[in-house]
Amino acid sequence: MPQGTTLPPQMPSHFSQGASPLEPPFNVDAERAVLGACMHEADVIDAVRPILGDDAFYRPAHETIWRALLTQHREGNPTDPIVLTALLQQQDDLKRVGGPAYVFDLANAPYGTGSAKHHAEIVREKADLRRLVSSALRTLQQAQDPSADPQAIRSEVEAEVRAERERALASGQGRLNRFATNGWSFVTRTGADAEPLWGTREKTVWAPGESLMIVGAPGVGKTTLAHQVIFARLGLQETALEMPVAPSRRVLYLAMDRPKQIAKAMARRVFPTDEKILRERLVVWEGPLPATFDKEPDLLADLAAAHQADTIVIDSLKDALSTMVDDSLAVAFHNARGRALRDGVEIMELHHQRKAAADTPRGQRPSLDQVYGSTWITAGAGSVLFITGRSGDPAVTLHHLKTPTGEIGPLDVTHDHVRGTTTIDPTKDPAVLLRNAPNGLTARDLATVLIGGGDPERADIEKARRHLSRLHDSGLATKAEGIAGGAGGGQQARYYPSARHLTAVG
């Protein structure tokens, strides 16, 4: 069919797959999806324009509509199909693009705006391939000429390849500069000043743009804790473990590991009044994915775009990779994670510990090497929570092994398996311990209590010191400076509850 012929709306895009050498590559469905998204949300135009560049659309009608959209957006006018139809009519282009029915049909394309950039990449790729096909055909025709000069043809081919490479490098969609930005924008747009997704600025459990991994043996409450954070992200509660949780637009829960049990666990916290929110803002994928993330690194970002989700929960990580122990596959997953985070998708991962570490006592601090799989799995995570305890035991301990900011815990927590809630044991809260210490606390005193007795290590004492320093900085504690060591030994600084702290709590 000639390029200028108007195709019916239902024209399939499969011609782009396995097309003949004489048929230029194209994808009509991707073009329609991009134009429809731009009609629904004008800001999408700014997102896809650098990707598309110039002359990206195969159908002349689509190129005309795209130009009209650019005109409307540049002038600050709406881009909805009603206004767009009026502009096309005014330009005498409406009939040529297929009439009002076709414009409205584009606006009703069954794709969300979240997928627009991915569809634009498809459109741009086909346009690049068409240009290469044209160059190849021109070379073929020149080579078949009886008077052809091989050296002249080679020179022309080299010039065209060089020009194509320079065009790709200079354009906003070139793969070498697509995600590059200037230093000022990089520093100021990192979100370093953004509020945490879970926790506080001083004690961040889950930071924006960084994944959160919750690790533990089966039955210690990973899913119970994760569900509380998810429900807080959905606005059904405000906190998890007494720490604030930022709201999410839409959550995609990948229930790959025993989805029926996940549903039963989630049902403990669901009430009839939650139906509207759960229907509109929570999407659950049941069972295995069509491919593992190490085999398709774009799959994680594509899933988020397809379901318009800004948060993805992976339950569990072992079901998302071909194997956990291969370093190369772990790096591939790290790349998949990074691509989704780059697209603004927040990620929570539920994972298991090594079998050899399954009998770790509840109060004993675990280490990152006890997380199952390649070390690259945890290397790419922004925050790692490790739950220790016996399977099915309601009382477990939460350790913060990798922290975006200040460390939380260790926290002794109790799961209510009937209600699906988790509460903190107040006897391990530094603020409560200080308030109940008539003679005050040194860093060593606090460390001894937090680790459950015994002789604390230097790292334990330093963490306890940071807890006390934060109480002092917030005005909840006073500090009596210690005495430096010498022949008679030294004396640690001692902290006492301030009058404000005592008044505030009771």
N, C-alpha and C positions, 0 to 999 in steps of 0.2 A: 504494500500500500504506500503511495507517495507520502512524503513527509508532511506536506501541506494539507492532507486530507483530514477533515474533522472526524475523530473516532467517537463511537458511541460511548456513553459513560461506563458501560459494563466491559469495555475492552480489557482483556486480561493482560497481566504483565509477564506471563510465562515466556513470551517471545524473547525476552532478554536472556533466557537460560537456554544455551545451546543454539543461539542464533546462527544463521548461515553467514558465510564470509561477506556476502553482499548486503546483509541486513544490519544496519548500525545498532549497537547495544542501547537499550533504553529500559526504563521501568515506569510505566504509566501510573501504577498504584502508588509508588513512592512520590511521584510528582503531585498527584491528587492529594495525598496525605499532607504534604508540606503546605500546599495552598489552602487546604481546609483549616489547618492549625493556625495559619496566619490570619484567616478571617475570624476565627474564634477569639484570638488573643493577639493584639497588635504587637506586643513586646516580643513575640516569637520571631518577628521579622528581623529584629536586631540580633537574635541568636543564630538564625540560619543564614543571614546574608553573607557573613564572612566565609561560611562553608561553601555556599553556592557559587560565589564569584559571578563571572559574566557568562551569558549564553549557556546556562546549565540545562534548561528544559528542552526536551526533545520535541514536544508538540508545540507548534507556533501559538496555538490558542493558550497554552499554559504560560508561555513566555509573555504573551500580551497581558494576561491576568496578573502575572507577577509584577510587571511594570506598573500596572494600575495600583497594585497593593503598595509598591514603593512610593508612588506619588501620594497616595492617601496618607501613608505613615509620615512621610517627610513634611507634609503640610499640617500634621497633627489632627487629621480627620479620622473618623471611625473606619474600620476595615471590614465591617460586617457585610454579608451578601446583598443586603438592600442598598446600602450606600454604594457598594462596588458596582452593582448592576446599573445604577443611575450614572456613574462615571463612565462606564463602558458604553452606555447608550449615547452619552454626550460626545464621546470620541468616535462614534460610528463603528465601534468594535464589537458590540454586543452580539449581533447576529453571527459575526465571523467566529466568535469563540464558542458558539453553541446555544446562545440565547439565555434568558433568565433561568430556565430549568436546569441548565448545565452548571451555572454558577452556584445555584442553591444546592445542587447535587454534590458539588465539591465541598460545600460547607457542612454537609451531613455525612462526610466520610467517617467511618467507624473507628477513628483513631484519636487518641488524646494529644494534647499539646506537649506532653512530656516526651513523646517519641519523635518530635519534629526534627531535632538535630540528627538523630540516627537516620531518619528518612532522607534528610538533606544530604547526608554523606553518600547515600546510595545514588541519589540524583547526580551529585558531583562526580562520583566514580564513573557512572555511565557516560557522562559528558566527556570526561578525560579519555575514556576508551574510544568514544566516537571520533575524537580528534586523532587518536593514534591510528584508528582504522583508516581514516581519510588519508593520513600521511602514508600509510603502507600501500594503499591502493594507488596513490599517485606515484609512489616509487615503482610499483609493479608495472604501471602503464609506461613509465619512462624507460624501464629496463627492456620492455618488449619492442621499443622503437628500433628499427634497423640501424639507425645512426647513433644509438645510445653511446654515451661516454661513461664508462664505469667510474672513473675518477670523479667526474662532475656529479654523478648520482650520489657517490659516497659523501662528497663534500656537502651536498644539499641535505642528505639524511642526517649527517652529523650536526649541521646547523639547526635543523628542525628539532633534533633531540635536545640539543643544548638550549634552544629557546623554550622548549617544553619544560625542561628542568628548572630554568630560571623563572619561568612563569609560576611553577608550583612552589618554588622557594619564596617568591615575592608575595604570593597570594596569602590571604588569611587562612585558607584551608590546607596549605602545604603541610605535610606530615611532620616536617622538621621544625615548624614554627607555630603549629596549630595551638599548642598549649603554652607557648612561651609568652612572657609578659615582662614589662620593664621592672627594674628593681624596686622603685617606689610603690608601684601597684602590688607587687608581690608582698612587700613588708606590711603595707597598710590594709591589705585584704585577706590576710591570713586568718582573721577571726581570733587573734590572740586575746582580744579584749571581749570576746563573746562570752555570754553566760554558759555554764556547763549544761549538758543535756541531763546529767544526774549528779547532784552534789552541790558544792559551793566553790567559789573561786579558790578558797584556801584548801579545801579537800574535795578534789574533783574525782568522781568515779568514772564518768563518761564524758569526754570532751568532744565538742563538735569537730567533725573532720577526722576523727580517730576512732578506730573500732574498739569495742569493749568485748573481752572474752571472759566468760564465766566457766571455770574449770572445777571438776570434782568427780568423785566416784559415783556410780549409779545409786540413786536413793538418798543423796544428801541434800536435795532441794534446789538444784540448779534451775529446773523448770519453774518451781514455785516462786523463786526470787525473780526470774526473768519475767514471768507473767505480771508480777506486781509493777515492775518498771514499765512494761508495755501498757498496762491499763492506765498508769499515770500519764504516759505519752498520749493516750487517747482521751485524757481528761476525765476518766472515771474515778480518779483519786488524785491527790496533789503530791504526795510524797511516797518514797519507798525507803525503808529503814530510817525514817525520820529525816530524810534529806530530800530537797525539792527536785522535781523532775520537770523538764521543759516539755511543752506540748509538741505533738507531731501532727502533720497534715493527714498522712495515711501510712499505715504499717502493713508490710507484706511479711507474713510469717511462713517460713519454709518448714512445714511440719513433715520432715522426711523420716524421722526416727519415731516409729510407733505413734502415728497420728491419732489413733483412737485414745491412747492414754493421755496424749497432750490435750485432746478435747475434754476428757473427763477432768483433768487437772484445772483447765481453764473454766469449766462449768461451775466450779466451787465459788467463783467470784462474779458470776453473771446473774443479773436480775432482769425481770421483764422490762424495766425502765431503760436498760442498756441496749435494747434491740436496735434502735435507729443508729446509734453511734457504731455498733459492731457491724451493721449491714453496710454502712457508708464508708467507714474509715479503717476497717480491718479486713484484709484479704488473706486467706489461708491456702497455701499450696499443699496438697496431701500427697505423700509418698515421694518416690524418686523423681529427680529432675530429668529432663530429656538428655542432658549431658553433664559431666562433672566440670567444675570451674577450672581445673587444670587443663582440660582438653579444649574448653571454649572460654577464654579469659574475658570475653565481652558479655557472657551470659548473665552475670550478676547485675551489671548495669542495665542490660536489656530487660531483665525481669522487672527492675524498678521502674523503668520507663514505660513498659507495657501496662503496668498496673498503677501508674501515677503515684508511686510510693516514695516517700522521703526517708523511710526507715525500713530496713530488712533485718529479720531475725533468722539466723541459720541454726536449726535444731535438727540434727547436730552436725558438727563440722566433719566428722568421719564419713558422713553420707554424701558430702559435697565434693570429695576428692577421690581419685582412683586409689591412692594409698597415702598414708600420712607420714611414712618414714623416708620417702624418696626426696632428697633435697631439691632436685630440679622441679618436681611437681609442686613442692611447697612454695618455691619461688614463683611458679606459674600462678598459684593461688594468690600469693602476695600481690602479683600484678593485677589479677582480677579484682581483688579487694581495693587496690589503689585506684583503678579506673572508676569503680563505683563511687568511692569517696570523692574523687575529682569532680564527679557529676553532682555532688551535693547530697549523696545518699548516706545516711548514717547506718552503721552496721553493728549488730550484736551477735556474738557467736557463742554457742554452747558447746563445750568440748569436754573430753575425758582425760583422766590422769593415767599415768603408766600403771600397769597391774602391780608392779613391784612396790608402788607407793600407796596401794589401796588400804594398807593397814596403818597408815600414818596416824598417830594419836591425835585426838581432836585439838589439843592446845599446841602441838608442836608445829613450828613454822615450816611450811613446805618451801620448795625452790622451783624456779622456772624449768629446771631440767627434769622435774617430775611430771611435766605436762607431756602427754603422749604425742609422739611424732617428731618430725624434724624441728630443729631449733628455729628455722625460718618461719615456722607457724607463729610463734610468740614474738619473734623479732619485729614483725610488721604490725603487731597489735599495739594500740595506744594505751590500753589499760587491761590488766589481767587480775581478776578476782579468783581466788582459790578457796574452795570450801572443803574443810576437813571434818571428819566424823564418821560414825558407822552408818551403814545403809539403813534407812528407815528411822533412825534416831531423830527425834524432834530437836534436840539440842546439838548444834554444830558451831564451828568457828569459821569466821570469814577473814581471810588474809588478803591484803592488797599487795601483790608481788610486783606489779609494774604500774607506775602512777604518772598521770599527766602533771599533777601538782602535789600538794601535801597528801601523805598516806592516811587512809582511814584504817582504824582498827589496830591490831586484830580485834574483831568484834565477836563476842559470844552471842549467838542469836538462837531464837527458838521458833520453829515452824509450827503453825497450827494447821495440821493436815486436813482438818474438817473445813475450815474457812479459807484456806489457801493464803494465809497471812504470815508474816515474819516480824518478830519484835526483837529489839536489842536488850540484852541482859544489862540492866542499869548498874550492876556491880562492877562492870568493866568500863564504865564511862569515866574518863579522867576528871571531868567537871564534878561528877558525883563523888568520886573517890576523894578529891581534894576538899570538897565541902564537909565530908565526914571524917576528915583527919584533924583531930584537935591540935596536934603538934606539927601540922604541915607535912609536906612531902618533898623529898629530894628526887632527882631523876632516877636514882637507883631504886628508891622505895617504890616509885610508880612502876618502873620496869618489872620489878619482882612480882607485883600484883598482876600486871597485864599478861605476863607469860605463865601465870599460874603457879608461882613458887619456884624455888631453886635459885641458882646463881645466874643472873642475866648477863648476856654477852654485851660487848661494847656497842654493837649496833642497836640492841634493845634499849640500852641506856640513852643513846643518842635520840632515838625515836621518842622516848618518854620525855626527854628534855624539850624536844620540839612541841610536844603536847602542852607542857607547862608554859613554854614561852608564848604559845598562842593564847592561852588563858590570861597570861600576864598582859600581853599586847591588847587584848580585848577588854581589859579592866576588871576581869573576874578573879584575878590573883595578885597578891603582892609578893615581892621577892626580897629575901634576905641574902645578900651576897655571901659567898663562901670565902674560905681562907685558902690561899695557895699552899701547896705542899712544901715540905722541907724535912728537917730532921725529925720533927714531931708529927709529920703527916699533915694532910690538908683536910678541908671540910667542904662538902658540896654546898652549893646554893640551895636554900630551902624556900619553898613556895607555900603561901598561906591563902586561904579564901579571903577575898576582899569583902568589905562591908556591903558593897553593891551585890556581890554574888550571894552572900548569905541572905540579904533582904529579898533578892529576886526569886529565890527558890523557897523561902520559907520561914 
